[in-house]
Amino acid sequence: MELIKRYPQLKECAESIGKALDLIIDTYENGGKILLCGNGGSAADCEHIAGELLKGFMMKREVSDERIPNELREKLQVGLPAISLVSQSGILTAFANDVDPSMMYAQLVYAYARENDLLVALSTSGNSGNVVNAVKTAKAIGIPVISLTGEKESLMSELSDVTIRVPEHETYKVQELHLPVYHYLCAEAEKYFFG
């Protein structure tokens, strides 16, 4: 795995990264979408991941859909469906103000999630309350969860189907290792479906 060659400290995560990739592929093979949530830098990572999935990342994803006129088709790319819940500012701020900020992502998971979907949750501590509640909601309605956290056991590692616990504990160092992990997952999913 090239990822491990470039980031040898991730060797201890190789099995969980492989399981996460399998879940992502299963999600898309079964017509599902990926929902993403996190706070701060992890929220920015959610936006980044969605961007890599929704258009070509490492390769061009040509559209062959005959319903689309040629002049549009040449400028479109096939996307792997993903929703970054962090960009839903209207509902997030309304729910945080009107109901409970610790439940804002849980509300969106409950509203958006359908059979065959997948939640990808990011938290450097693995204990962020609003992200943990999203994970609990996903599990309650039968949606699998991949969590990206730091090295310590956490609420998210207890609840998730797969937890990629990168071997760091300082926030910025955890985030520095999350990036190559999710780039690898996005690139491999793209290769599987479009390579």
Salt bridges, closest charged atoms under 4 A:
GLU15 OE2 - LYS19 NZ 3.18
GLU52 OE2 - HIS48 NE2 2.87
GLU52 OE2 - HIS183 NE2 3.18
ASP65 OD2 - ARG67 NH2 2.59
GLU66 OE1 - ARG73 NH2 3.67
ASP117 OD2 - LYS33 NZ 2.56
GLU151 OE2 - HIS169 ND1 3.30
GLU153 OE2 - ARG165 NH1 2.84
ASP161 OD2 - LYS139 NZ 2.73
GLU170 OE2 - LYS173 NZ 3.15
GLU188 OE2 - LYS191 NZ 2.98
GLU190 OE2 - ARG61 NE 2.85
